[in-house]
Amino acid sequence: MPGMTDGLSMEAKIGKVLMIIGIALGILALVFLIFFGNLSFSTRFFPSHFFGGGTLILAAVKIAGIIVAISGFIEAEKKKIQRAGILAVVATLLPPLDLILLLAGLLLLISPEARKV
């Protein structure tokens, strides 16, 4: 994509790529959470409605994390690197923990563009 990384440091470029990968893997994890949350595999000894409800609540929190990560990527596209790094770290703190977004956020925060502010 021309224009995607014009004039950015190597840290910022890698951070943006890792944000894309983290968002894609987050969406994949969300699909699995919703799928397994709706499965009915209850037995006499294991009531699955507790497990299913928990995974659907976790999926709702994951949706919030994905929205924050996407808004961070949009900020990175606007060349607001420091805000993008902060949003990536905030998206990481929402469960389940996403280490790829954490690494992306830290790379964006240590890039020279974030220090210019």
Chimera marker file (.cmm) of the C-alpha trace (Angstrom):
<marker_set name="trace">
<marker id="1" x="0.000" y="0.000" z="0.000" r="1" g="1" b="0" radius="0.5"/>
<marker id="2" x="1.665" y="3.214" z="-1.077" r="1" g="1" b="0" radius="0.5"/>
<marker id="3" x="1.589" y="5.963" z="1.488" r="1" g="1" b="0" radius="0.5"/>
<marker id="4" x="0.985" y="3.637" z="4.424" r="1" g="1" b="0" radius="0.5"/>
<marker id="5" x="4.417" y="4.052" z="5.997" r="1" g="1" b="0" radius="0.5"/>
<marker id="6" x="5.851" y="7.142" z="4.330" r="1" g="1" b="0" radius="0.5"/>
<marker id="7" x="8.310" y="8.973" z="6.562" r="1" g="1" b="0" radius="0.5"/>
<marker id="8" x="7.967" y="6.662" z="9.567" r="1" g="1" b="0" radius="0.5"/>
<marker id="9" x="10.767" y="5.123" z="11.572" r="1" g="1" b="0" radius="0.5"/>
<marker id="10" x="11.356" y="1.394" z="11.607" r="1" g="1" b="0" radius="0.5"/>
<marker id="11" x="9.780" y="1.069" z="15.074" r="1" g="1" b="0" radius="0.5"/>
<marker id="12" x="6.599" y="2.787" z="13.946" r="1" g="1" b="0" radius="0.5"/>
<marker id="13" x="6.381" y="0.681" z="10.777" r="1" g="1" b="0" radius="0.5"/>
<marker id="14" x="6.798" y="-2.560" z="12.715" r="1" g="1" b="0" radius="0.5"/>
<marker id="15" x="4.309" y="-1.339" z="15.346" r="1" g="1" b="0" radius="0.5"/>
<marker id="16" x="1.665" y="-0.639" z="12.691" r="1" g="1" b="0" radius="0.5"/>
<marker id="17" x="2.166" y="-4.061" z="11.102" r="1" g="1" b="0" radius="0.5"/>
<marker id="18" x="1.921" y="-5.733" z="14.504" r="1" g="1" b="0" radius="0.5"/>
<marker id="19" x="-1.280" y="-3.797" z="15.183" r="1" g="1" b="0" radius="0.5"/>
<marker id="20" x="-2.798" y="-5.191" z="11.984" r="1" g="1" b="0" radius="0.5"/>
<marker id="21" x="-1.738" y="-8.714" z="12.951" r="1" g="1" b="0" radius="0.5"/>
<marker id="22" x="-3.043" y="-8.249" z="16.509" r="1" g="1" b="0" radius="0.5"/>
<marker id="23" x="-6.414" y="-6.993" z="15.277" r="1" g="1" b="0" radius="0.5"/>
<marker id="24" x="-6.735" y="-9.921" z="12.857" r="1" g="1" b="0" radius="0.5"/>
<marker id="25" x="-5.858" y="-12.455" z="15.553" r="1" g="1" b="0" radius="0.5"/>
<marker id="26" x="-8.236" y="-10.703" z="17.954" r="1" g="1" b="0" radius="0.5"/>
<marker id="27" x="-11.092" y="-11.086" z="15.482" r="1" g="1" b="0" radius="0.5"/>
<marker id="28" x="-10.190" y="-14.756" z="15.054" r="1" g="1" b="0" radius="0.5"/>
<marker id="29" x="-10.183" y="-15.222" z="18.847" r="1" g="1" b="0" radius="0.5"/>
<marker id="30" x="-13.543" y="-13.472" z="19.019" r="1" g="1" b="0" radius="0.5"/>
<marker id="31" x="-15.032" y="-15.889" z="16.488" r="1" g="1" b="0" radius="0.5"/>
<marker id="32" x="-13.781" y="-18.846" z="18.527" r="1" g="1" b="0" radius="0.5"/>
<marker id="33" x="-15.119" y="-17.352" z="21.779" r="1" g="1" b="0" radius="0.5"/>
<marker id="34" x="-18.558" y="-16.842" z="20.279" r="1" g="1" b="0" radius="0.5"/>
<marker id="35" x="-18.539" y="-20.304" z="18.680" r="1" g="1" b="0" radius="0.5"/>
<marker id="36" x="-17.482" y="-22.131" z="21.837" r="1" g="1" b="0" radius="0.5"/>
<marker id="37" x="-19.748" y="-19.986" z="23.997" r="1" g="1" b="0" radius="0.5"/>
<marker id="38" x="-22.766" y="-21.154" z="22.024" r="1" g="1" b="0" radius="0.5"/>
<marker id="39" x="-21.902" y="-24.858" z="22.034" r="1" g="1" b="0" radius="0.5"/>
<marker id="40" x="-24.072" y="-26.976" z="24.227" r="1" g="1" b="0" radius="0.5"/>
<marker id="41" x="-21.985" y="-29.787" z="25.649" r="1" g="1" b="0" radius="0.5"/>
<marker id="42" x="-23.536" y="-30.067" z="29.089" r="1" g="1" b="0" radius="0.5"/>
<marker id="43" x="-23.630" y="-33.279" z="31.044" r="1" g="1" b="0" radius="0.5"/>
<marker id="44" x="-25.134" y="-34.203" z="34.354" r="1" g="1" b="0" radius="0.5"/>
<marker id="45" x="-21.933" y="-33.246" z="36.113" r="1" g="1" b="0" radius="0.5"/>
<marker id="46" x="-20.923" y="-30.125" z="34.169" r="1" g="1" b="0" radius="0.5"/>
<marker id="47" x="-23.526" y="-27.437" z="33.551" r="1" g="1" b="0" radius="0.5"/>
<marker id="48" x="-22.323" y="-25.685" z="30.427" r="1" g="1" b="0" radius="0.5"/>
<marker id="49" x="-24.510" y="-22.624" z="30.785" r="1" g="1" b="0" radius="0.5"/>
<marker id="50" x="-21.984" y="-21.213" z="33.269" r="1" g="1" b="0" radius="0.5"/>
<marker id="51" x="-19.126" y="-21.815" z="30.831" r="1" g="1" b="0" radius="0.5"/>
<marker id="52" x="-21.110" y="-20.477" z="27.876" r="1" g="1" b="0" radius="0.5"/>
<marker id="53" x="-22.135" y="-17.334" z="29.694" r="1" g="1" b="0" radius="0.5"/>
<marker id="54" x="-18.552" y="-16.681" z="30.756" r="1" g="1" b="0" radius="0.5"/>
<marker id="55" x="-17.176" y="-17.024" z="27.256" r="1" g="1" b="0" radius="0.5"/>
<marker id="56" x="-19.843" y="-14.718" z="25.856" r="1" g="1" b="0" radius="0.5"/>
<marker id="57" x="-18.991" y="-12.090" z="28.489" r="1" g="1" b="0" radius="0.5"/>
<marker id="58" x="-15.319" y="-12.496" z="27.578" r="1" g="1" b="0" radius="0.5"/>
<marker id="59" x="-16.277" y="-12.084" z="23.911" r="1" g="1" b="0" radius="0.5"/>
<marker id="60" x="-18.045" y="-8.807" z="24.728" r="1" g="1" b="0" radius="0.5"/>
<marker id="61" x="-14.905" y="-7.502" z="26.456" r="1" g="1" b="0" radius="0.5"/>
<marker id="62" x="-12.823" y="-8.687" z="23.496" r="1" g="1" b="0" radius="0.5"/>
<marker id="63" x="-15.073" y="-6.678" z="21.163" r="1" g="1" b="0" radius="0.5"/>
<marker id="64" x="-14.287" y="-3.578" z="23.225" r="1" g="1" b="0" radius="0.5"/>
<marker id="65" x="-10.553" y="-4.361" z="22.966" r="1" g="1" b="0" radius="0.5"/>
<marker id="66" x="-10.767" y="-4.784" z="19.203" r="1" g="1" b="0" radius="0.5"/>
<marker id="67" x="-12.602" y="-1.458" z="18.863" r="1" g="1" b="0" radius="0.5"/>
<marker id="68" x="-9.899" y="0.294" z="20.905" r="1" g="1" b="0" radius="0.5"/>
<marker id="69" x="-7.166" y="-1.375" z="18.814" r="1" g="1" b="0" radius="0.5"/>
<marker id="70" x="-8.837" y="-0.312" z="15.553" r="1" g="1" b="0" radius="0.5"/>
<marker id="71" x="-9.110" y="3.256" z="16.811" r="1" g="1" b="0" radius="0.5"/>
<marker id="72" x="-5.410" y="3.081" z="17.701" r="1" g="1" b="0" radius="0.5"/>
<marker id="73" x="-4.585" y="1.959" z="14.180" r="1" g="1" b="0" radius="0.5"/>
<marker id="74" x="-6.640" y="4.842" z="12.773" r="1" g="1" b="0" radius="0.5"/>
<marker id="75" x="-4.643" y="7.232" z="14.967" r="1" g="1" b="0" radius="0.5"/>
<marker id="76" x="-1.422" y="5.681" z="13.658" r="1" g="1" b="0" radius="0.5"/>
<marker id="77" x="-2.622" y="6.308" z="10.119" r="1" g="1" b="0" radius="0.5"/>
<marker id="78" x="-3.149" y="9.970" z="11.062" r="1" g="1" b="0" radius="0.5"/>
<marker id="79" x="0.513" y="10.038" z="12.242" r="1" g="1" b="0" radius="0.5"/>
<marker id="80" x="-0.529" y="10.448" z="15.900" r="1" g="1" b="0" radius="0.5"/>
<marker id="81" x="1.921" y="7.772" z="16.973" r="1" g="1" b="0" radius="0.5"/>
<marker id="82" x="1.946" y="8.454" z="20.714" r="1" g="1" b="0" radius="0.5"/>
<marker id="83" x="-1.855" y="8.255" z="20.979" r="1" g="1" b="0" radius="0.5"/>
<marker id="84" x="-1.837" y="5.097" z="18.838" r="1" g="1" b="0" radius="0.5"/>
<marker id="85" x="0.686" y="3.473" z="21.174" r="1" g="1" b="0" radius="0.5"/>
<marker id="86" x="-1.366" y="4.355" z="24.238" r="1" g="1" b="0" radius="0.5"/>
<marker id="87" x="-4.531" y="2.961" z="22.666" r="1" g="1" b="0" radius="0.5"/>
<marker id="88" x="-2.717" y="-0.263" z="21.715" r="1" g="1" b="0" radius="0.5"/>
<marker id="89" x="-1.543" y="-0.717" z="25.302" r="1" g="1" b="0" radius="0.5"/>
<marker id="90" x="-5.067" y="-0.017" z="26.616" r="1" g="1" b="0" radius="0.5"/>
<marker id="91" x="-6.458" y="-2.598" z="24.167" r="1" g="1" b="0" radius="0.5"/>
<marker id="92" x="-3.944" y="-5.067" z="25.557" r="1" g="1" b="0" radius="0.5"/>
<marker id="93" x="-5.147" y="-4.587" z="29.119" r="1" g="1" b="0" radius="0.5"/>
<marker id="94" x="-8.687" y="-5.655" z="28.243" r="1" g="1" b="0" radius="0.5"/>
<marker id="95" x="-8.939" y="-9.425" z="28.729" r="1" g="1" b="0" radius="0.5"/>
<marker id="96" x="-7.931" y="-11.750" z="27.172" r="1" g="1" b="0" radius="0.5"/>
<marker id="97" x="-4.364" y="-10.452" z="27.189" r="1" g="1" b="0" radius="0.5"/>
<marker id="98" x="-3.026" y="-9.739" z="23.706" r="1" g="1" b="0" radius="0.5"/>
<marker id="99" x="0.772" y="-9.728" z="23.690" r="1" g="1" b="0" radius="0.5"/>
<marker id="100" x="1.076" y="-8.778" z="20.012" r="1" g="1" b="0" radius="0.5"/>
<marker id="101" x="-0.802" y="-5.531" z="20.614" r="1" g="1" b="0" radius="0.5"/>
<marker id="102" x="1.322" y="-4.899" z="23.713" r="1" g="1" b="0" radius="0.5"/>
<marker id="103" x="4.489" y="-5.208" z="21.656" r="1" g="1" b="0" radius="0.5"/>
<marker id="104" x="3.000" y="-2.984" z="18.945" r="1" g="1" b="0" radius="0.5"/>
<marker id="105" x="2.031" y="-0.340" z="21.496" r="1" g="1" b="0" radius="0.5"/>
<marker id="106" x="5.459" y="-0.369" z="23.116" r="1" g="1" b="0" radius="0.5"/>
<marker id="107" x="7.183" y="-0.092" z="19.739" r="1" g="1" b="0" radius="0.5"/>
<marker id="108" x="4.971" y="2.846" z="18.829" r="1" g="1" b="0" radius="0.5"/>
<marker id="109" x="5.679" y="4.544" z="22.150" r="1" g="1" b="0" radius="0.5"/>
<marker id="110" x="9.469" y="4.232" z="21.810" r="1" g="1" b="0" radius="0.5"/>
<marker id="111" x="9.552" y="5.382" z="18.201" r="1" g="1" b="0" radius="0.5"/>
<marker id="112" x="11.117" y="8.773" z="17.448" r="1" g="1" b="0" radius="0.5"/>
<marker id="113" x="7.771" y="10.081" z="16.195" r="1" g="1" b="0" radius="0.5"/>
<marker id="114" x="6.190" y="9.596" z="19.626" r="1" g="1" b="0" radius="0.5"/>
<marker id="115" x="9.031" y="11.503" z="21.309" r="1" g="1" b="0" radius="0.5"/>
<marker id="116" x="8.523" y="14.580" z="19.099" r="1" g="1" b="0" radius="0.5"/>
<marker id="117" x="5.337" y="15.576" z="20.901" r="1" g="1" b="0" radius="0.5"/>
<link id1="1" id2="2" r="1" g="1" b="0" radius="0.2"/>
<link id1="2" id2="3" r="1" g="1" b="0" radius="0.2"/>
<link id1="3" id2="4" r="1" g="1" b="0" radius="0.2"/>
<link id1="4" id2="5" r="1" g="1" b="0" radius="0.2"/>
<link id1="5" id2="6" r="1" g="1" b="0" radius="0.2"/>
<link id1="6" id2="7" r="1" g="1" b="0" radius="0.2"/>
<link id1="7" id2="8" r="1" g="1" b="0" radius="0.2"/>
<link id1="8" id2="9" r="1" g="1" b="0" radius="0.2"/>
<link id1="9" id2="10" r="1" g="1" b="0" radius="0.2"/>
<link id1="10" id2="11" r="1" g="1" b="0" radius="0.2"/>
<link id1="11" id2="12" r="1" g="1" b="0" radius="0.2"/>
<link id1="12" id2="13" r="1" g="1" b="0" radius="0.2"/>
<link id1="13" id2="14" r="1" g="1" b="0" radius="0.2"/>
<link id1="14" id2="15" r="1" g="1" b="0" radius="0.2"/>
<link id1="15" id2="16" r="1" g="1" b="0" radius="0.2"/>
<link id1="16" id2="17" r="1" g="1" b="0" radius="0.2"/>
<link id1="17" id2="18" r="1" g="1" b="0" radius="0.2"/>
<link id1="18" id2="19" r="1" g="1" b="0" radius="0.2"/>
<link id1="19" id2="20" r="1" g="1" b="0" radius="0.2"/>
<link id1="20" id2="21" r="1" g="1" b="0" radius="0.2"/>
<link id1="21" id2="22" r="1" g="1" b="0" radius="0.2"/>
<link id1="22" id2="23" r="1" g="1" b="0" radius="0.2"/>
<link id1="23" id2="24" r="1" g="1" b="0" radius="0.2"/>
<link id1="24" id2="25" r="1" g="1" b="0" radius="0.2"/>
<link id1="25" id2="26" r="1" g="1" b="0" radius="0.2"/>
<link id1="26" id2="27" r="1" g="1" b="0" radius="0.2"/>
<link id1="27" id2="28" r="1" g="1" b="0" radius="0.2"/>
<link id1="28" id2="29" r="1" g="1" b="0" radius="0.2"/>
<link id1="29" id2="30" r="1" g="1" b="0" radius="0.2"/>
<link id1="30" id2="31" r="1" g="1" b="0" radius="0.2"/>
<link id1="31" id2="32" r="1" g="1" b="0" radius="0.2"/>
<link id1="32" id2="33" r="1" g="1" b="0" radius="0.2"/>
<link id1="33" id2="34" r="1" g="1" b="0" radius="0.2"/>
<link id1="34" id2="35" r="1" g="1" b="0" radius="0.2"/>
<link id1="35" id2="36" r="1" g="1" b="0" radius="0.2"/>
<link id1="36" id2="37" r="1" g="1" b="0" radius="0.2"/>
<link id1="37" id2="38" r="1" g="1" b="0" radius="0.2"/>
<link id1="38" id2="39" r="1" g="1" b="0" radius="0.2"/>
<link id1="39" id2="40" r="1" g="1" b="0" radius="0.2"/>
<link id1="40" id2="41" r="1" g="1" b="0" radius="0.2"/>
<link id1="41" id2="42" r="1" g="1" b="0" radius="0.2"/>
<link id1="42" id2="43" r="1" g="1" b="0" radius="0.2"/>
<link id1="43" id2="44" r="1" g="1" b="0" radius="0.2"/>
<link id1="44" id2="45" r="1" g="1" b="0" radius="0.2"/>
<link id1="45" id2="46" r="1" g="1" b="0" radius="0.2"/>
<link id1="46" id2="47" r="1" g="1" b="0" radius="0.2"/>
<link id1="47" id2="48" r="1" g="1" b="0" radius="0.2"/>
<link id1="48" id2="49" r="1" g="1" b="0" radius="0.2"/>
<link id1="49" id2="50" r="1" g="1" b="0" radius="0.2"/>
<link id1="50" id2="51" r="1" g="1" b="0" radius="0.2"/>
<link id1="51" id2="52" r="1" g="1" b="0" radius="0.2"/>
<link id1="52" id2="53" r="1" g="1" b="0" radius="0.2"/>
<link id1="53" id2="54" r="1" g="1" b="0" radius="0.2"/>
<link id1="54" id2="55" r="1" g="1" b="0" radius="0.2"/>
<link id1="55" id2="56" r="1" g="1" b="0" radius="0.2"/>
<link id1="56" id2="57" r="1" g="1" b="0" radius="0.2"/>
<link id1="57" id2="58" r="1" g="1" b="0" radius="0.2"/>
<link id1="58" id2="59" r="1" g="1" b="0" radius="0.2"/>
<link id1="59" id2="60" r="1" g="1" b="0" radius="0.2"/>
<link id1="60" id2="61" r="1" g="1" b="0" radius="0.2"/>
<link id1="61" id2="62" r="1" g="1" b="0" radius="0.2"/>
<link id1="62" id2="63" r="1" g="1" b="0" radius="0.2"/>
<link id1="63" id2="64" r="1" g="1" b="0" radius="0.2"/>
<link id1="64" id2="65" r="1" g="1" b="0" radius="0.2"/>
<link id1="65" id2="66" r="1" g="1" b="0" radius="0.2"/>
<link id1="66" id2="67" r="1" g="1" b="0" radius="0.2"/>
<link id1="67" id2="68" r="1" g="1" b="0" radius="0.2"/>
<link id1="68" id2="69" r="1" g="1" b="0" radius="0.2"/>
<link id1="69" id2="70" r="1" g="1" b="0" radius="0.2"/>
<link id1="70" id2="71" r="1" g="1" b="0" radius="0.2"/>
<link id1="71" id2="72" r="1" g="1" b="0" radius="0.2"/>
<link id1="72" id2="73" r="1" g="1" b="0" radius="0.2"/>
<link id1="73" id2="74" r="1" g="1" b="0" radius="0.2"/>
<link id1="74" id2="75" r="1" g="1" b="0" radius="0.2"/>
<link id1="75" id2="76" r="1" g="1" b="0" radius="0.2"/>
<link id1="76" id2="77" r="1" g="1" b="0" radius="0.2"/>
<link id1="77" id2="78" r="1" g="1" b="0" radius="0.2"/>
<link id1="78" id2="79" r="1" g="1" b="0" radius="0.2"/>
<link id1="79" id2="80" r="1" g="1" b="0" radius="0.2"/>
<link id1="80" id2="81" r="1" g="1" b="0" radius="0.2"/>
<link id1="81" id2="82" r="1" g="1" b="0" radius="0.2"/>
<link id1="82" id2="83" r="1" g="1" b="0" radius="0.2"/>
<link id1="83" id2="84" r="1" g="1" b="0" radius="0.2"/>
<link id1="84" id2="85" r="1" g="1" b="0" radius="0.2"/>
<link id1="85" id2="86" r="1" g="1" b="0" radius="0.2"/>
<link id1="86" id2="87" r="1" g="1" b="0" radius="0.2"/>
<link id1="87" id2="88" r="1" g="1" b="0" radius="0.2"/>
<link id1="88" id2="89" r="1" g="1" b="0" radius="0.2"/>
<link id1="89" id2="90" r="1" g="1" b="0" radius="0.2"/>
<link id1="90" id2="91" r="1" g="1" b="0" radius="0.2"/>
<link id1="91" id2="92" r="1" g="1" b="0" radius="0.2"/>
<link id1="92" id2="93" r="1" g="1" b="0" radius="0.2"/>
<link id1="93" id2="94" r="1" g="1" b="0" radius="0.2"/>
<link id1="94" id2="95" r="1" g="1" b="0" radius="0.2"/>
<link id1="95" id2="96" r="1" g="1" b="0" radius="0.2"/>
<link id1="96" id2="97" r="1" g="1" b="0" radius="0.2"/>
<link id1="97" id2="98" r="1" g="1" b="0" radius="0.2"/>
<link id1="98" id2="99" r="1" g="1" b="0" radius="0.2"/>
<link id1="99" id2="100" r="1" g="1" b="0" radius="0.2"/>
<link id1="100" id2="101" r="1" g="1" b="0" radius="0.2"/>
<link id1="101" id2="102" r="1" g="1" b="0" radius="0.2"/>
<link id1="102" id2="103" r="1" g="1" b="0" radius="0.2"/>
<link id1="103" id2="104" r="1" g="1" b="0" radius="0.2"/>
<link id1="104" id2="105" r="1" g="1" b="0" radius="0.2"/>
<link id1="105" id2="106" r="1" g="1" b="0" radius="0.2"/>
<link id1="106" id2="107" r="1" g="1" b="0" radius="0.2"/>
<link id1="107" id2="108" r="1" g="1" b="0" radius="0.2"/>
<link id1="108" id2="109" r="1" g="1" b="0" radius="0.2"/>
<link id1="109" id2="110" r="1" g="1" b="0" radius="0.2"/>
<link id1="110" id2="111" r="1" g="1" b="0" radius="0.2"/>
<link id1="111" id2="112" r="1" g="1" b="0" radius="0.2"/>
<link id1="112" id2="113" r="1" g="1" b="0" radius="0.2"/>
<link id1="113" id2="114" r="1" g="1" b="0" radius="0.2"/>
<link id1="114" id2="115" r="1" g="1" b="0" radius="0.2"/>
<link id1="115" id2="116" r="1" g="1" b="0" radius="0.2"/>
<link id1="116" id2="117" r="1" g="1" b="0" radius="0.2"/>
</marker_set>
